[in-house]
Amino acid sequence: MKIFGIRNCDTVKKARKWLDDQGIEYEFHDFKKEGLDESRLTEWEKAVGWEILLNRRGTTWRKLPDEVRDTISAQSAHDIMLENQSIIKRPVVEHGGSVFVGFNADDWAKQFSNA
């Protein structure tokens, strides 16, 4: 299992604590420090869709100019996520050939019970 996110993100902290409390091993990739390659982002977009990956609730989204937000498309979202990983909803989890986005303890308990 590989977890992608930003170390100081509250949601990522909660997710990592949950995994630690469950005794589930994982590898953490801080894409703020380690970057994110385009091929991996493209794989995530194919797996879950760019709309799921794009965090429209955060400050990074709100800081975008209105004309960018109003005309967002798959390509522009891809470019924005590559340029500024802070706009990607976190955490992103790769596990068992699948991709999961966000953290919800109940959902994770069902999803990762056999991790």
Backbone as XML, in Angstrom:
<?xml version="1.0"?>
<chain id="A" units="angstrom">
  <residue number="1" name="MET">
    <atom name="N" x="0.850" y="-1.166" z="0.000"/>
    <atom name="CA" x="0.000" y="0.000" z="0.000"/>
    <atom name="C" x="0.896" y="1.229" z="0.000"/>
  </residue>
  <residue number="2" name="LYS">
    <atom name="N" x="0.516" y="2.175" z="-0.830"/>
    <atom name="CA" x="1.270" y="3.414" z="-0.919"/>
    <atom name="C" x="0.299" y="4.575" z="-0.739"/>
  </residue>
  <residue number="3" name="ILE">
    <atom name="N" x="0.669" y="5.497" z="0.160"/>
    <atom name="CA" x="-0.144" y="6.664" z="0.468"/>
    <atom name="C" x="0.565" y="7.901" z="-0.087"/>
  </residue>
  <residue number="4" name="PHE">
    <atom name="N" x="-0.175" y="8.716" z="-0.822"/>
    <atom name="CA" x="0.362" y="9.946" z="-1.389"/>
    <atom name="C" x="-0.358" y="11.125" z="-0.744"/>
  </residue>
  <residue number="5" name="GLY">
    <atom name="N" x="0.408" y="12.137" z="-0.397"/>
    <atom name="CA" x="-0.199" y="13.318" z="0.185"/>
    <atom name="C" x="0.859" y="14.314" z="0.595"/>
  </residue>
  <residue number="6" name="ILE">
    <atom name="N" x="0.487" y="15.156" z="1.521"/>
    <atom name="CA" x="1.375" y="16.178" z="2.058"/>
    <atom name="C" x="1.455" y="15.934" z="3.562"/>
  </residue>
  <residue number="7" name="ARG">
    <atom name="N" x="2.668" y="15.828" z="4.062"/>
    <atom name="CA" x="2.900" y="15.429" z="5.448"/>
    <atom name="C" x="2.102" y="16.260" z="6.458"/>
  </residue>
  <residue number="8" name="ASN">
    <atom name="N" x="2.015" y="17.566" z="6.277"/>
    <atom name="CA" x="1.363" y="18.399" z="7.288"/>
    <atom name="C" x="-0.135" y="18.598" z="7.059"/>
  </residue>
  <residue number="9" name="CYS">
    <atom name="N" x="-0.717" y="17.908" z="6.093"/>
    <atom name="CA" x="-2.158" y="17.967" z="5.833"/>
    <atom name="C" x="-2.895" y="17.223" z="6.963"/>
  </residue>
  <residue number="10" name="ASP">
    <atom name="N" x="-3.899" y="17.864" z="7.554"/>
    <atom name="CA" x="-4.632" y="17.254" z="8.665"/>
    <atom name="C" x="-5.288" y="15.933" z="8.274"/>
  </residue>
  <residue number="11" name="THR">
    <atom name="N" x="-5.861" y="15.870" z="7.083"/>
    <atom name="CA" x="-6.517" y="14.642" z="6.643"/>
    <atom name="C" x="-5.500" y="13.521" z="6.460"/>
  </residue>
  <residue number="12" name="VAL">
    <atom name="N" x="-4.349" y="13.847" z="5.920"/>
    <atom name="CA" x="-3.286" y="12.845" z="5.755"/>
    <atom name="C" x="-2.808" y="12.372" z="7.121"/>
  </residue>
  <residue number="13" name="LYS">
    <atom name="N" x="-2.675" y="13.289" z="8.068"/>
    <atom name="CA" x="-2.271" y="12.902" z="9.434"/>
    <atom name="C" x="-3.272" y="11.926" z="10.037"/>
  </residue>
  <residue number="14" name="LYS">
    <atom name="N" x="-4.570" y="12.220" z="9.882"/>
    <atom name="CA" x="-5.621" y="11.332" z="10.408"/>
    <atom name="C" x="-5.551" y="9.963" z="9.739"/>
  </residue>
  <residue number="15" name="ALA">
    <atom name="N" x="-5.364" y="9.964" z="8.432"/>
    <atom name="CA" x="-5.311" y="8.702" z="7.679"/>
    <atom name="C" x="-4.108" y="7.864" z="8.118"/>
  </residue>
  <residue number="16" name="ARG">
    <atom name="N" x="-2.959" y="8.497" z="8.249"/>
    <atom name="CA" x="-1.755" y="7.772" z="8.656"/>
    <atom name="C" x="-1.886" y="7.250" z="10.085"/>
  </residue>
  <residue number="17" name="LYS">
    <atom name="N" x="-2.483" y="8.044" z="10.966"/>
    <atom name="CA" x="-2.695" y="7.591" z="12.343"/>
    <atom name="C" x="-3.632" y="6.390" z="12.352"/>
  </residue>
  <residue number="18" name="TRP">
    <atom name="N" x="-4.681" y="6.453" z="11.540"/>
    <atom name="CA" x="-5.628" y="5.340" z="11.462"/>
    <atom name="C" x="-4.915" y="4.070" z="11.005"/>
  </residue>
  <residue number="19" name="LEU">
    <atom name="N" x="-4.106" y="4.187" z="9.953"/>
    <atom name="CA" x="-3.356" y="3.021" z="9.464"/>
    <atom name="C" x="-2.413" y="2.484" z="10.533"/>
  </residue>
  <residue number="20" name="ASP">
    <atom name="N" x="-1.707" y="3.382" z="11.207"/>
    <atom name="CA" x="-0.797" y="2.970" z="12.287"/>
    <atom name="C" x="-1.564" y="2.259" z="13.397"/>
  </residue>
  <residue number="21" name="ASP">
    <atom name="N" x="-2.711" y="2.815" z="13.787"/>
    <atom name="CA" x="-3.527" y="2.214" z="14.847"/>
    <atom name="C" x="-4.044" y="0.834" z="14.455"/>
  </residue>
  <residue number="22" name="GLN">
    <atom name="N" x="-4.272" y="0.617" z="13.159"/>
    <atom name="CA" x="-4.760" y="-0.677" z="12.674"/>
    <atom name="C" x="-3.615" y="-1.667" z="12.437"/>
  </residue>
  <residue number="23" name="GLY">
    <atom name="N" x="-2.385" y="-1.178" z="12.538"/>
    <atom name="CA" x="-1.231" y="-2.034" z="12.279"/>
    <atom name="C" x="-1.042" y="-2.346" z="10.805"/>
  </residue>
  <residue number="24" name="ILE">
    <atom name="N" x="-1.522" y="-1.452" z="9.946"/>
    <atom name="CA" x="-1.418" y="-1.656" z="8.497"/>
    <atom name="C" x="-0.159" y="-0.959" z="7.995"/>
  </residue>
  <residue number="25" name="GLU">
    <atom name="N" x="0.689" y="-1.726" z="7.337"/>
    <atom name="CA" x="1.925" y="-1.156" z="6.806"/>
    <atom name="C" x="1.649" y="-0.419" z="5.505"/>
  </residue>
  <residue number="26" name="TYR">
    <atom name="N" x="2.381" y="0.656" z="5.311"/>
    <atom name="CA" x="2.226" y="1.463" z="4.103"/>
    <atom name="C" x="3.512" y="2.235" z="3.857"/>
  </residue>
  <residue number="27" name="GLU">
    <atom name="N" x="3.640" y="2.669" z="2.632"/>
    <atom name="CA" x="4.740" y="3.561" z="2.251"/>
    <atom name="C" x="4.122" y="4.929" z="2.019"/>
  </residue>
  <residue number="28" name="PHE">
    <atom name="N" x="4.760" y="5.976" z="2.553"/>
    <atom name="CA" x="4.228" y="7.325" z="2.386"/>
    <atom name="C" x="5.075" y="8.108" z="1.399"/>
  </residue>
  <residue number="29" name="HIS">
    <atom name="N" x="4.402" y="8.778" z="0.465"/>
    <atom name="CA" x="5.068" y="9.616" z="-0.533"/>
    <atom name="C" x="4.523" y="11.034" z="-0.385"/>
  </residue>
  <residue number="30" name="ASP">
    <atom name="N" x="5.378" y="11.941" z="0.052"/>
    <atom name="CA" x="4.998" y="13.347" z="0.207"/>
    <atom name="C" x="5.214" y="14.030" z="-1.135"/>
  </residue>
  <residue number="31" name="PHE">
    <atom name="N" x="4.136" y="14.251" z="-1.895"/>
    <atom name="CA" x="4.344" y="14.803" z="-3.224"/>
    <atom name="C" x="4.668" y="16.284" z="-3.206"/>
  </residue>
  <residue number="32" name="LYS">
    <atom name="N" x="4.584" y="16.911" z="-2.067"/>
    <atom name="CA" x="5.043" y="18.297" z="-1.948"/>
    <atom name="C" x="6.580" y="18.322" z="-1.981"/>
  </residue>
  <residue number="33" name="LYS">
    <atom name="N" x="7.201" y="17.326" z="-1.352"/>
    <atom name="CA" x="8.667" y="17.258" z="-1.301"/>
    <atom name="C" x="9.253" y="16.379" z="-2.392"/>
  </residue>
  <residue number="34" name="GLU">
    <atom name="N" x="8.570" y="15.269" z="-2.694"/>
    <atom name="CA" x="9.111" y="14.281" z="-3.637"/>
    <atom name="C" x="8.562" y="14.424" z="-5.049"/>
  </residue>
  <residue number="35" name="GLY">
    <atom name="N" x="7.579" y="15.299" z="-5.223"/>
    <atom name="CA" x="7.012" y="15.501" z="-6.544"/>
    <atom name="C" x="6.011" y="14.435" z="-6.937"/>
  </residue>
  <residue number="36" name="LEU">
    <atom name="N" x="5.470" y="14.608" z="-8.117"/>
    <atom name="CA" x="4.487" y="13.686" z="-8.667"/>
    <atom name="C" x="4.695" y="13.644" z="-10.166"/>
  </residue>
  <residue number="37" name="ASP">
    <atom name="N" x="4.923" y="12.441" z="-10.696"/>
    <atom name="CA" x="5.168" y="12.365" z="-12.135"/>
    <atom name="C" x="3.846" y="12.294" z="-12.901"/>
  </residue>
  <residue number="38" name="GLU">
    <atom name="N" x="3.925" y="12.777" z="-14.130"/>
    <atom name="CA" x="2.729" y="12.903" z="-14.956"/>
    <atom name="C" x="2.064" y="11.557" z="-15.229"/>
  </residue>
  <residue number="39" name="SER">
    <atom name="N" x="2.848" y="10.506" z="-15.411"/>
    <atom name="CA" x="2.249" y="9.204" z="-15.714"/>
    <atom name="C" x="1.412" y="8.691" z="-14.540"/>
  </residue>
  <residue number="40" name="ARG">
    <atom name="N" x="1.875" y="8.929" z="-13.321"/>
    <atom name="CA" x="1.102" y="8.486" z="-12.150"/>
    <atom name="C" x="-0.197" y="9.288" z="-12.050"/>
  </residue>
  <residue number="41" name="LEU">
    <atom name="N" x="-0.127" y="10.597" z="-12.257"/>
    <atom name="CA" x="-1.336" y="11.414" z="-12.225"/>
    <atom name="C" x="-2.329" y="10.944" z="-13.284"/>
  </residue>
  <residue number="42" name="THR">
    <atom name="N" x="-1.832" y="10.641" z="-14.461"/>
    <atom name="CA" x="-2.695" y="10.141" z="-15.542"/>
    <atom name="C" x="-3.357" y="8.823" z="-15.140"/>
  </residue>
  <residue number="43" name="GLU">
    <atom name="N" x="-2.615" y="7.935" z="-14.482"/>
    <atom name="CA" x="-3.189" y="6.664" z="-14.005"/>
    <atom name="C" x="-4.306" y="6.927" z="-13.002"/>
  </residue>
  <residue number="44" name="TRP">
    <atom name="N" x="-4.072" y="7.850" z="-12.085"/>
    <atom name="CA" x="-5.106" y="8.188" z="-11.095"/>
    <atom name="C" x="-6.343" y="8.750" z="-11.777"/>
  </residue>
  <residue number="45" name="GLU">
    <atom name="N" x="-6.133" y="9.613" z="-12.755"/>
    <atom name="CA" x="-7.265" y="10.213" z="-13.465"/>
    <atom name="C" x="-8.081" y="9.134" z="-14.170"/>
  </residue>
  <residue number="46" name="LYS">
    <atom name="N" x="-7.403" y="8.157" z="-14.758"/>
    <atom name="CA" x="-8.120" y="7.054" z="-15.418"/>
    <atom name="C" x="-8.870" y="6.212" z="-14.400"/>
  </residue>
  <residue number="47" name="ALA">
    <atom name="N" x="-8.286" y="6.018" z="-13.216"/>
    <atom name="CA" x="-8.884" y="5.155" z="-12.203"/>
    <atom name="C" x="-10.087" y="5.790" z="-11.509"/>
  </residue>
  <residue number="48" name="VAL">
    <atom name="N" x="-9.986" y="7.071" z="-11.150"/>
    <atom name="CA" x="-11.052" y="7.688" z="-10.355"/>
    <atom name="C" x="-11.685" y="8.910" z="-10.998"/>
  </residue>
  <residue number="49" name="GLY">
    <atom name="N" x="-11.041" y="9.460" z="-12.027"/>
    <atom name="CA" x="-11.555" y="10.660" z="-12.689"/>
    <atom name="C" x="-10.945" y="11.919" z="-12.110"/>
  </residue>
  <residue number="50" name="TRP">
    <atom name="N" x="-10.706" y="12.878" z="-12.968"/>
    <atom name="CA" x="-10.079" y="14.123" z="-12.522"/>
    <atom name="C" x="-10.972" y="14.898" z="-11.558"/>
  </residue>
  <residue number="51" name="GLU">
    <atom name="N" x="-12.285" y="14.750" z="-11.698"/>
    <atom name="CA" x="-13.212" y="15.475" z="-10.835"/>
    <atom name="C" x="-13.061" y="15.054" z="-9.374"/>
  </residue>
  <residue number="52" name="ILE">
    <atom name="N" x="-12.766" y="13.783" z="-9.149"/>
    <atom name="CA" x="-12.565" y="13.269" z="-7.776"/>
    <atom name="C" x="-11.230" y="13.765" z="-7.221"/>
  </residue>
  <residue number="53" name="LEU">
    <atom name="N" x="-10.213" y="13.787" z="-8.068"/>
    <atom name="CA" x="-8.870" y="14.186" z="-7.618"/>
    <atom name="C" x="-8.755" y="15.678" z="-7.317"/>
  </residue>
  <residue number="54" name="LEU">
    <atom name="N" x="-9.499" y="16.481" z="-8.025"/>
    <atom name="CA" x="-9.383" y="17.926" z="-7.887"/>
    <atom name="C" x="-10.122" y="18.389" z="-6.632"/>
  </residue>
  <residue number="55" name="ASN">
    <atom name="N" x="-9.379" y="18.935" z="-5.685"/>
    <atom name="CA" x="-9.961" y="19.401" z="-4.431"/>
    <atom name="C" x="-10.507" y="20.816" z="-4.613"/>
  </residue>
  <residue number="56" name="ARG">
    <atom name="N" x="-11.818" y="20.905" z="-4.730"/>
    <atom name="CA" x="-12.466" y="22.202" z="-4.945"/>
    <atom name="C" x="-12.844" y="22.884" z="-3.628"/>
  </residue>
  <residue number="57" name="ARG">
    <atom name="N" x="-12.460" y="22.284" z="-2.508"/>
    <atom name="CA" x="-12.802" y="22.866" z="-1.210"/>
    <atom name="C" x="-11.634" y="23.608" z="-0.565"/>
  </residue>
  <residue number="58" name="GLY">
    <atom name="N" x="-10.437" y="23.402" z="-1.067"/>
    <atom name="CA" x="-9.258" y="23.962" z="-0.425"/>
    <atom name="C" x="-8.916" y="25.371" z="-0.862"/>
  </residue>
  <residue number="59" name="THR">
    <atom name="N" x="-7.960" y="25.936" z="-0.158"/>
    <atom name="CA" x="-7.542" y="27.309" z="-0.460"/>
    <atom name="C" x="-6.850" y="27.408" z="-1.812"/>
  </residue>
  <residue number="60" name="THR">
    <atom name="N" x="-6.176" y="26.349" z="-2.240"/>
    <atom name="CA" x="-5.498" y="26.392" z="-3.536"/>
    <atom name="C" x="-6.518" y="26.606" z="-4.649"/>
  </residue>
  <residue number="61" name="TRP">
    <atom name="N" x="-7.649" y="25.911" z="-4.581"/>
    <atom name="CA" x="-8.725" y="26.079" z="-5.561"/>
    <atom name="C" x="-9.287" y="27.501" z="-5.508"/>
  </residue>
  <residue number="62" name="ARG">
    <atom name="N" x="-9.537" y="27.980" z="-4.295"/>
    <atom name="CA" x="-10.130" y="29.309" z="-4.137"/>
    <atom name="C" x="-9.205" y="30.417" z="-4.626"/>
  </residue>
  <residue number="63" name="LYS">
    <atom name="N" x="-7.909" y="30.165" z="-4.606"/>
    <atom name="CA" x="-6.950" y="31.171" z="-5.062"/>
    <atom name="C" x="-6.840" y="31.247" z="-6.583"/>
  </residue>
  <residue number="64" name="LEU">
    <atom name="N" x="-7.362" y="30.233" z="-7.281"/>
    <atom name="CA" x="-7.318" y="30.272" z="-8.747"/>
    <atom name="C" x="-8.210" y="31.396" z="-9.263"/>
  </residue>
  <residue number="65" name="PRO">
    <atom name="N" x="-7.819" y="32.015" z="-10.363"/>
    <atom name="CA" x="-8.678" y="33.056" z="-10.949"/>
    <atom name="C" x="-10.047" y="32.476" z="-11.341"/>
  </residue>
  <residue number="66" name="ASP">
    <atom name="N" x="-11.069" y="33.309" z="-11.246"/>
    <atom name="CA" x="-12.428" y="32.869" z="-11.583"/>
    <atom name="C" x="-12.502" y="32.260" z="-12.971"/>
  </residue>
  <residue number="67" name="GLU">
    <atom name="N" x="-11.808" y="32.866" z="-13.940"/>
    <atom name="CA" x="-11.895" y="32.346" z="-15.314"/>
    <atom name="C" x="-11.304" y="30.946" z="-15.431"/>
  </residue>
  <residue number="68" name="VAL">
    <atom name="N" x="-10.330" y="30.612" z="-14.590"/>
    <atom name="CA" x="-9.762" y="29.253" z="-14.594"/>
    <atom name="C" x="-10.762" y="28.293" z="-13.965"/>
  </residue>
  <residue number="69" name="ARG">
    <atom name="N" x="-11.322" y="28.666" z="-12.827"/>
    <atom name="CA" x="-12.300" y="27.796" z="-12.147"/>
    <atom name="C" x="-13.550" y="27.594" z="-12.995"/>
  </residue>
  <residue number="70" name="ASP">
    <atom name="N" x="-13.991" y="28.643" z="-13.656"/>
    <atom name="CA" x="-15.226" y="28.578" z="-14.437"/>
    <atom name="C" x="-15.094" y="27.760" z="-15.720"/>
  </residue>
  <residue number="71" name="THR">
    <atom name="N" x="-13.873" y="27.604" z="-16.203"/>
    <atom name="CA" x="-13.669" y="26.889" z="-17.470"/>
    <atom name="C" x="-12.833" y="25.621" z="-17.285"/>
  </residue>
  <residue number="72" name="ILE">
    <atom name="N" x="-12.806" y="25.092" z="-16.064"/>
    <atom name="CA" x="-11.971" y="23.917" z="-15.781"/>
    <atom name="C" x="-12.392" y="22.740" z="-16.666"/>
  </residue>
  <residue number="73" name="SER">
    <atom name="N" x="-11.402" y="22.041" z="-17.169"/>
    <atom name="CA" x="-11.634" y="20.872" z="-18.017"/>
    <atom name="C" x="-10.665" y="19.783" z="-17.579"/>
  </residue>
  <residue number="74" name="ALA">
    <atom name="N" x="-10.789" y="18.622" z="-18.175"/>
    <atom name="CA" x="-9.878" y="17.523" z="-17.839"/>
    <atom name="C" x="-8.433" y="17.938" z="-18.065"/>
  </residue>
  <residue number="75" name="GLN">
    <atom name="N" x="-8.148" y="18.575" z="-19.189"/>
    <atom name="CA" x="-6.768" y="18.960" z="-19.503"/>
    <atom name="C" x="-6.262" y="20.061" z="-18.587"/>
  </residue>
  <residue number="76" name="SER">
    <atom name="N" x="-7.077" y="21.088" z="-18.362"/>
    <atom name="CA" x="-6.603" y="22.173" z="-17.496"/>
    <atom name="C" x="-6.455" y="21.695" z="-16.051"/>
  </residue>
  <residue number="77" name="ALA">
    <atom name="N" x="-7.351" y="20.819" z="-15.605"/>
    <atom name="CA" x="-7.229" y="20.261" z="-14.256"/>
    <atom name="C" x="-5.939" y="19.449" z="-14.138"/>
  </residue>
  <residue number="78" name="HIS">
    <atom name="N" x="-5.652" y="18.650" z="-15.154"/>
    <atom name="CA" x="-4.422" y="17.850" z="-15.183"/>
    <atom name="C" x="-3.203" y="18.761" z="-15.056"/>
  </residue>
  <residue number="79" name="ASP">
    <atom name="N" x="-3.169" y="19.806" z="-15.854"/>
    <atom name="CA" x="-2.037" y="20.735" z="-15.840"/>
    <atom name="C" x="-1.896" y="21.419" z="-14.481"/>
  </residue>
  <residue number="80" name="ILE">
    <atom name="N" x="-3.013" y="21.828" z="-13.901"/>
    <atom name="CA" x="-2.993" y="22.500" z="-12.603"/>
    <atom name="C" x="-2.512" y="21.536" z="-11.508"/>
  </residue>
  <residue number="81" name="MET">
    <atom name="N" x="-2.995" y="20.293" z="-11.532"/>
    <atom name="CA" x="-2.585" y="19.315" z="-10.519"/>
    <atom name="C" x="-1.102" y="18.982" z="-10.630"/>
  </residue>
  <residue number="82" name="LEU">
    <atom name="N" x="-0.594" y="18.925" z="-11.859"/>
    <atom name="CA" x="0.842" y="18.667" z="-12.035"/>
    <atom name="C" x="1.668" y="19.835" z="-11.520"/>
  </residue>
  <residue number="83" name="GLU">
    <atom name="N" x="1.198" y="21.025" z="-11.780"/>
    <atom name="CA" x="1.928" y="22.231" z="-11.401"/>
    <atom name="C" x="1.879" y="22.489" z="-9.898"/>
  </residue>
  <residue number="84" name="ASN">
    <atom name="N" x="0.742" y="22.168" z="-9.279"/>
    <atom name="CA" x="0.563" y="22.458" z="-7.860"/>
    <atom name="C" x="-0.180" y="21.298" z="-7.193"/>
  </residue>
  <residue number="85" name="GLN">
    <atom name="N" x="0.575" y="20.368" z="-6.635"/>
    <atom name="CA" x="-0.026" y="19.163" z="-6.044"/>
    <atom name="C" x="-0.912" y="19.460" z="-4.842"/>
  </residue>
  <residue number="86" name="SER">
    <atom name="N" x="-0.815" y="20.659" z="-4.281"/>
    <atom name="CA" x="-1.665" y="21.009" z="-3.138"/>
    <atom name="C" x="-3.146" y="20.997" z="-3.501"/>
  </residue>
  <residue number="87" name="ILE">
    <atom name="N" x="-3.464" y="21.053" z="-4.773"/>
    <atom name="CA" x="-4.862" y="21.076" z="-5.203"/>
    <atom name="C" x="-5.431" y="19.659" z="-5.377"/>
  </residue>
  <residue number="88" name="ILE">
    <atom name="N" x="-4.610" y="18.650" z="-5.178"/>
    <atom name="CA" x="-5.081" y="17.260" z="-5.272"/>
    <atom name="C" x="-5.703" y="16.877" z="-3.939"/>
  </residue>
  <residue number="89" name="LYS">
    <atom name="N" x="-6.890" y="16.289" z="-3.989"/>
    <atom name="CA" x="-7.553" y="15.821" z="-2.773"/>
    <atom name="C" x="-6.681" y="14.739" z="-2.149"/>
  </residue>
  <residue number="90" name="ARG">
    <atom name="N" x="-6.583" y="14.776" z="-0.818"/>
    <atom name="CA" x="-5.672" y="13.880" z="-0.134"/>
    <atom name="C" x="-6.393" y="13.080" z="0.939"/>
  </residue>
  <residue number="91" name="PRO">
    <atom name="N" x="-5.786" y="11.937" z="1.267"/>
    <atom name="CA" x="-4.679" y="11.271" z="0.593"/>
    <atom name="C" x="-5.150" y="10.503" z="-0.634"/>
  </residue>
  <residue number="92" name="VAL">
    <atom name="N" x="-4.192" y="10.171" z="-1.486"/>
    <atom name="CA" x="-4.445" y="9.253" z="-2.593"/>
    <atom name="C" x="-3.758" y="7.952" z="-2.202"/>
  </residue>
  <residue number="93" name="VAL">
    <atom name="N" x="-4.492" y="6.842" z="-2.302"/>
    <atom name="CA" x="-3.972" y="5.547" z="-1.876"/>
    <atom name="C" x="-3.971" y="4.588" z="-3.056"/>
  </residue>
  <residue number="94" name="GLU">
    <atom name="N" x="-2.835" y="3.948" z="-3.258"/>
    <atom name="CA" x="-2.742" y="2.852" z="-4.228"/>
    <atom name="C" x="-2.670" y="1.564" z="-3.419"/>
  </residue>
  <residue number="95" name="HIS">
    <atom name="N" x="-3.633" y="0.676" z="-3.671"/>
    <atom name="CA" x="-3.688" y="-0.577" z="-2.912"/>
    <atom name="C" x="-4.375" y="-1.656" z="-3.740"/>
  </residue>
  <residue number="96" name="GLY">
    <atom name="N" x="-3.713" y="-2.770" z="-3.887"/>
    <atom name="CA" x="-4.318" y="-3.902" z="-4.590"/>
    <atom name="C" x="-4.748" y="-3.595" z="-6.008"/>
  </residue>
  <residue number="97" name="GLY">
    <atom name="N" x="-3.995" y="-2.754" z="-6.700"/>
    <atom name="CA" x="-4.325" y="-2.425" z="-8.075"/>
    <atom name="C" x="-5.419" y="-1.378" z="-8.216"/>
  </residue>
  <residue number="98" name="SER">
    <atom name="N" x="-5.886" y="-0.832" z="-7.092"/>
    <atom name="CA" x="-6.931" y="0.191" z="-7.123"/>
    <atom name="C" x="-6.408" y="1.508" z="-6.558"/>
  </residue>
  <residue number="99" name="VAL">
    <atom name="N" x="-7.152" y="2.571" z="-6.834"/>
    <atom name="CA" x="-6.815" y="3.900" z="-6.338"/>
    <atom name="C" x="-8.009" y="4.412" z="-5.534"/>
  </residue>
  <residue number="100" name="PHE">
    <atom name="N" x="-7.711" y="4.952" z="-4.346"/>
    <atom name="CA" x="-8.734" y="5.516" z="-3.470"/>
    <atom name="C" x="-8.324" y="6.938" z="-3.125"/>
  </residue>
  <residue number="101" name="VAL">
    <atom name="N" x="-9.309" y="7.826" z="-2.982"/>
    <atom name="CA" x="-9.016" y="9.227" z="-2.700"/>
    <atom name="C" x="-9.814" y="9.676" z="-1.483"/>
  </residue>
  <residue number="102" name="GLY">
    <atom name="N" x="-9.137" y="10.376" z="-0.572"/>
    <atom name="CA" x="-9.783" y="10.895" z="0.624"/>
    <atom name="C" x="-9.710" y="9.903" z="1.766"/>
  </residue>
  <residue number="103" name="PHE">
    <atom name="N" x="-10.166" y="10.364" z="2.933"/>
    <atom name="CA" x="-10.137" y="9.512" z="4.119"/>
    <atom name="C" x="-11.471" y="9.533" z="4.829"/>
  </residue>
  <residue number="104" name="ASN">
    <atom name="N" x="-11.986" y="8.350" z="5.091"/>
    <atom name="CA" x="-13.160" y="8.142" z="5.919"/>
    <atom name="C" x="-12.904" y="6.838" z="6.667"/>
  </residue>
  <residue number="105" name="ALA">
    <atom name="N" x="-12.838" y="6.892" z="7.985"/>
    <atom name="CA" x="-12.452" y="5.726" z="8.789"/>
    <atom name="C" x="-13.349" y="4.516" z="8.526"/>
  </residue>
  <residue number="106" name="ASP">
    <atom name="N" x="-14.658" y="4.737" z="8.428"/>
    <atom name="CA" x="-15.576" y="3.615" z="8.193"/>
    <atom name="C" x="-15.336" y="2.972" z="6.827"/>
  </residue>
  <residue number="107" name="ASP">
    <atom name="N" x="-15.175" y="3.815" z="5.809"/>
    <atom name="CA" x="-14.912" y="3.291" z="4.467"/>
    <atom name="C" x="-13.588" y="2.545" z="4.433"/>
  </residue>
  <residue number="108" name="TRP">
    <atom name="N" x="-12.579" y="3.115" z="5.077"/>
    <atom name="CA" x="-11.266" y="2.472" z="5.080"/>
    <atom name="C" x="-11.309" y="1.142" z="5.837"/>
  </residue>
  <residue number="109" name="ALA">
    <atom name="N" x="-12.085" y="1.064" z="6.898"/>
    <atom name="CA" x="-12.187" y="-0.187" z="7.655"/>
    <atom name="C" x="-12.699" y="-1.309" z="6.745"/>
  </residue>
  <residue number="110" name="LYS">
    <atom name="N" x="-13.669" y="-0.988" z="5.891"/>
    <atom name="CA" x="-14.194" y="-1.973" z="4.945"/>
    <atom name="C" x="-13.183" y="-2.263" z="3.835"/>
  </residue>
  <residue number="111" name="GLN">
    <atom name="N" x="-12.600" y="-1.208" z="3.301"/>
    <atom name="CA" x="-11.717" y="-1.320" z="2.141"/>
    <atom name="C" x="-10.395" y="-2.036" z="2.447"/>
  </residue>
  <residue number="112" name="PHE">
    <atom name="N" x="-9.825" y="-1.719" z="3.598"/>
    <atom name="CA" x="-8.471" y="-2.191" z="3.895"/>
    <atom name="C" x="-8.441" y="-3.236" z="5.004"/>
  </residue>
  <residue number="113" name="SER">
    <atom name="N" x="-9.553" y="-3.898" z="5.270"/>
    <atom name="CA" x="-9.583" y="-4.885" z="6.345"/>
    <atom name="C" x="-8.642" y="-6.055" z="6.095"/>
  </residue>
  <residue number="114" name="ASN">
    <atom name="N" x="-8.294" y="-6.294" z="4.833"/>
    <atom name="CA" x="-7.378" y="-7.393" z="4.516"/>
    <atom name="C" x="-5.998" y="-6.907" z="4.094"/>
  </residue>
  <residue number="115" name="ALA">
    <atom name="N" x="-5.703" y="-5.636" z="4.389"/>
    <atom name="CA" x="-4.396" y="-5.080" z="4.005"/>
    <atom name="C" x="-3.329" y="-5.791" z="4.775"/>
  </residue>
</chain>
